[in-house]
Amino acid sequence: MKAKVILVVDDDADLQSREESFVMSVSSKASFFRDPLFPFHIDRYTIGRGESIPSHTHEFIELVYVLKGHARHEMAGHGYVLNSGDIFVLEPNVYHSYHGAEDEDTIVYNVLFDSDLLRRELEVLLQMTHFVHFFYFLPFLRKNASFVPHQSLDESQKRNIEGHLQAILDEYQEQREGYRLVVKTRWIECLVWLSRYLQPQAAHSPAVSNDRERIEPARQFIEQHYHQNIALAQISRLCGMSVSSFTAQFKEAVGKSFLDYKQELQIRHACELLAETDRKVLDIAYEAGFNDISFFNKTFRKHMGISPREYRSRR
């Protein structure tokens, strides 16, 4: 017997229901994640022939892989057809919808997760240029003229990714002892394979129309990951620019250098922790992305004019 799927478009929308294989709700993280300490969910479901799934959004990251069939997908004001082997990522708060093909069902894998799931592993993953390109830069390009709907895998790549996704799904559903560790490990491996597969395709991504479009995704990426070890050379490469060109364009667009902008975000976060918590200054320095307490103190004084301890005592 099939379970009923409830799709929640937003708080004011009517509930839409259909007979399907799992429960889907896009209203909150709590709707999917069994354990807030393990923010992950995976399922495989079918978009029926001619079926419409209304526009909806969610609070987490969603990766969609088309296993079989074809369906029309609408997102960011664009509509296009998804086919077997297509894969894409949706960042939180992006509205999208589906309309099933008239001649066949469409089967997709949905992987839903929060960035907190990979908090420790991000330090390594963010050093992989094409991982960053796929998960952070391509989603941004959907918001401007350089629209990138999805990436496509070849037959051998499809077999590998499908094997990983099905293994993860089996572990997630059966919940045998240690399944969280297996799921997380296989998911990280899946991300690494995707980064390798998408590497040749990155070179063929649409060219952005101006330097502003090159800089803006970099700025947003820094805002999200200022506490990580982000190298200027890596960001420049992601933008398709030399270090010198990126440095000049970033300062012109943002009004300050890459390093000053990153440090400003780090110190702002440190100030919040100093004012709102009783945590040790050393712990706060590490969370803000500083591995050297002396350098943290020096940088803090440069931006704030006083030491971290003096700042805390004045709050």
Buried (B, 14 or more C-beta within 10 A) or exposed (E): EEEEBBBBBEEEEEEBEBEBEBEBBBBEBEBBBEEEEBBBBBBBBBBBBEBBBBBBBBBBBBBBBBBBBBBBBBBBEEEEEBBBBBBBBBBEEBBBBBBBBEEBBBBBBBBBBBBBBBEEBBEEBBBBBBBBBBBBBBBBBBBBEBBBBBBBBEEEBBEBBBEBBBBBBBBBEEEEEEBBEBBBBBBBBBBBBBBEBBBEBBEEBEEBEEBEBBBBBBBBBBEBBBBBEBEBEBBBBBBBBEBEBBBBBBBEBBEEBBEBBBBBBBBEBBBEBBEEEEEEBEEBBBBBBBEEBEEBBEBBBEBBEEBBEEBBEEE
